[in-house]
Amino acid sequence: MLRTLKHIKNLKGKRVLLRVDFNVPIDKRGVTDDTRIRETLPTIKFLLRKKAKVIVMTHLGRPEGHVVDSLKLDAVAACLKKLLGKKVEKLHNCVGKAVEAAVKKMKEGEIFLLENIRFHPEEEACDPKFVKALAKLGDIFVNDAFAACHRKHASVYGVAKHLPAYAGFLVEREIKFLTPLLSKFAKPLTLVVGGAKVDTKIGLLKNFFGKADYILIGGALANTFLAAEGFDIGKSLFEPNKLETARELLMLAEKRGQHIVLPHDAIVADEVTEYAKTLDLPLEDIEGNMKILDVGSKTRGHFTDIIKASKTVIWNGPMGLYEFTPFASGTKAVAQTLAGLKGKTKTYVGGGDTIDALKRCNIQPKKFTFVSTGGGAMLEFLEGKKLPGIEVLMR
């Protein structure tokens, strides 16, 4: 059973070390998309109402264990302050005597934000000394960073071994919605998978072989499968070193009677620009310098027909290079079709690029049964893997 906030009897005056995922986009103006911060507000507000002393930990970007000025959390602190409507004290480190002294002076209902946890290489190494230094700051640990739960890092896994550890509302909600997809779901079930890399999707595909009625594959991921089947894909992005893996997956799918649907036509262009001239061609006509950048119109129609006939749909990964208008139609068609099914079909969406595509299409998350905040964490969870950050919260 998952230990959650409802299992904490008294929070008043307690130092709560809260792990969140505030890995948000930032530019010179500040935070440009505060979605991940907003998702954690229910947990933060709950802790503050209960008169806890809240010490927030997060990473930002990939500083590789070094201090990087552009990845400091000043803009995040300013955004959180605005959203909460109260002061957020941002500290200049996440461990050390100065941090310990500041935390010791905290009052009930105050909130501090520690500096980027990944400025320390010991974070990703889950170094025991670093773990203990973090744990000294709190009486209770709360994890509300589902997107980091597949990482065995100090602030996700290590601290939970040293303090009473609980799941925040966001983590609790993710587990509640995703768990049924491992065994209990309405059929027909369709899995829609896009993106670029085969490795990140192998486990997901294998786990749903025999469970899904249809698996629809798009994006550059599909290019690798098409090349594995012998199609000329021109100058399209694909993974040459994964051709054998793709062949093995296709053979395994056939052996298990799994219906995999690959594109049979594509939107192609010689260049990737907002004003590129495109052609909508059957796969057999692709050659030379042509690049496959989106699924074609017939594939688009086929995919959406299958989705409309489904009772459960899981979508992770765009169908093409959606950031450019000429190559966004496939992703937009999937997004709009799924958004129109709420009530009749259970629809689950996840992955950073997928969620970004929804925003570009001006489609609100409420149009879907559930939108996961986790990219890699969602994929590994749906593979059936045990996530370290979740397992350590179980009792």
C-alpha positions, -999 to 999 in steps of 0.1 A, spaced: 0 0 0 12 35 -9 19 58 21 2 91 13 -4 125 30 -36 112 47 -14 88 67 5 117 84 -12 124 117 4 157 125 23 182 103 23 213 125 58 225 130 73 196 111 101 202 85 88 186 53 114 179 27 94 180 -5 107 166 -38 90 181 -68 97 183 -106 101 220 -114 121 212 -145 104 239 -165 114 260 -196 130 293 -188 141 323 -209 152 359 -201 116 367 -191 114 339 -166 94 306 -166 76 303 -199 55 273 -190 44 269 -153 24 237 -158 47 214 -137 47 240 -109 9 243 -109 5 205 -108 22 204 -74 4 234 -58 -23 212 -42 4 193 -22 23 225 -13 -9 244 -2 -20 214 19 14 213 37 13 251 43 -23 250 56 -12 223 81 15 247 94 44 226 82 78 241 73 82 232 36 116 227 21 114 222 -17 139 202 -37 140 201 -75 163 197 -104 164 219 -135 180 208 -168 212 187 -170 240 206 -153 260 173 -150 270 180 -114 283 215 -120 269 250 -111 254 265 -142 242 301 -138 214 297 -164 200 267 -145 198 284 -111 163 284 -96 157 322 -91 131 323 -119 114 292 -105 112 308 -70 97 339 -85 71 319 -104 62 298 -73 59 330 -52 35 344 -78 14 313 -79 12 309 -42 8 345 -34 33 343 -6 71 347 0 93 319 -12 128 320 3 153 307 -23 186 294 -8 219 293 -25 227 257 -20 208 225 -11 232 212 16 257 226 40 259 246 72 244 278 58 214 258 45 210 240 78 211 273 97 185 288 75 162 258 78 166 258 116 152 294 118 121 285 97 87 293 111 55 273 107 38 279 73 70 291 56 84 277 24 121 276 12 134 265 -22 168 247 -22 191 254 -52 192 230 -81 198 196 -67 217 184 -98 245 210 -92 259 182 -70 271 150 -88 262 131 -56 225 135 -64 224 112 -94 250 89 -78 227 86 -47 258 92 -26 252 81 11 269 112 26 249 135 3 217 116 12 223 121 49 231 158 44 197 162 27 179 141 53 192 163 81 170 191 68 137 174 73 115 154 97 93 140 69 99 134 32 72 139 6 77 129 -30 55 147 -55 78 143 -85 64 114 -104 84 123 -135 116 115 -115 104 84 -98 121 61 -122 155 75 -110 173 61 -80 186 95 -71 194 109 -36 165 133 -35 140 107 -49 151 74 -34 179 79 -9 162 104 14 131 82 16 152 55 32 162 79 61 129 97 68 92 88 71 83 90 34 50 97 17 35 104 -17 22 138 -25 -12 143 -42 3 144 -77 22 111 -73 -9 95 -57 -30 106 -87 -6 93 -113 -5 59 -97 -43 58 -93 -49 65 -130 -20 45 -146 -23 13 -125 -55 0 -142 -37 2 -175 -15 -27 -164 -44 -52 -161 -79 -38 -162 -91 -17 -191 -120 -16 -216 -113 -31 -250 -106 -25 -278 -73 -10 -265 -52 10 -288 -16 21 -281 -4 51 -301 34 55 -301 56 81 -317 88 100 -310 122 91 -323 141 64 -303 134 27 -304 151 20 -271 127 42 -250 97 23 -264 109 -13 -266 96 -22 -231 63 -5 -236 57 -23 -269 66 -57 -255 44 -52 -225 14 -45 -246 19 -72 -271 -11 -94 -266 -29 -68 -246 -35 -41 -272 -59 -47 -301 -39 -22 -322 -5 -5 -318 -1 25 -341 34 37 -347 44 71 -361 71 97 -359 108 89 -366 102 58 -346 81 45 -375 109 53 -400 132 28 -383 105 1 -385 98 9 -422 135 7 -430 136 -26 -412 109 -38 -435 129 -28 -465 113 5 -476 134 32 -491 130 61 -466 153 86 -484 171 109 -461 147 105 -432 157 104 -396 160 68 -383 182 46 -362 204 24 -384 218 5 -353 183 -4 -343 171 -21 -375 177 -56 -361 158 -47 -329 129 -34 -350 128 -66 -370 128 -87 -338 99 -67 -324 79 -71 -356 86 -108 -356 76 -111 -319 44 -91 -326 35 -115 -355 42 -145 -333 19 -132 -306 -8 -121 -330 -3 -85 -323 -17 -60 -349 10 -33 -355 0 -6 -378 28 13 -396 23 43 -419 16 35 -456 21 70 -469 39 101 -456 44 138 -458 78 144 -473 100 174 -480 136 181 -489 140 207 -461 127 213 -426 113 249 -425 81 265 -417 76 272 -454 88 238 -468 72 225 -499 57 191 -491 44 161 -510 19 134 -497 33 102 -511 28 64 -508 59 48 -492 68 31 -525 74 66 -541 98 79 -516 134 82 -528 165 104 -530 167 133 -507 132 131 -495 126 132 -457 96 116 -440 84 143 -416 48 133 -408 23 105 -415 4 108 -448 -33 117 -452 -44 80 -457 -25 69 -427 -39 98 -407 -74 87 -416 -67 50 -408 -52 59 -374 -81 81 -364 -107 55 -375 -90 29 -353 -89 54 -324 -126 63 -327 -135 26 -325 -114 21 -293 -126 20 -257 -92 27 -243 -64 47 -259 -28 54 -246 -8 80 -265 29 87 -261 49 105 -287 41 128 -317 34 115 -352 58 139 -370 79 170 -366 49 188 -351 69 220 -342 66 230 -379 32 236 -394 37 216 -426 45 185 -405 19 189 -377 -12 174 -392 -7 138 -381 -1 148 -344 -29 173 -345 -53 147 -360 -45 122 -332 -48 150 -305 -82 163 -318 -96 128 -323 -87 118 -287 -100 151 -273 -134 145 -289 -137 110 -273 -139 119 -237 -169 102 -220 -170 74 -246 -134 63 -244 -108 63 -217 -79 84 -231 -44 86 -215 -17 109 -227 19 113 -216 54 125 -227 69 159 -228 66 164 -266 31 150 -266 20 175 -239 37 203 -258 19 193 -289 -15 196 -271 -6 231 -260 3 240 -296 -31 226 -307 -48 246 -279 -63 215 -264 -69 215 -227 -58 185 -205 -94 182 -192 -104 169 -226 -86 136 -217 -92 110 -190 -57 116 -177 -26 135 -188 6 122 -171 33 145 -160 59 117 -165 77 110 -197 102 82 -190 85 75 -157 52 68 -174 68 46 -200 86 25 -174 55 23 -152 35 10 -182 63 -14 -190 54 -30 -157 87 -20 -141 90 -12 -104 99 25 -100 125 31 -72 108 64 -62 75 46 -58 86 14 -42 103 32 -14 70 48 -5 51 15 -1 44 -1 32 
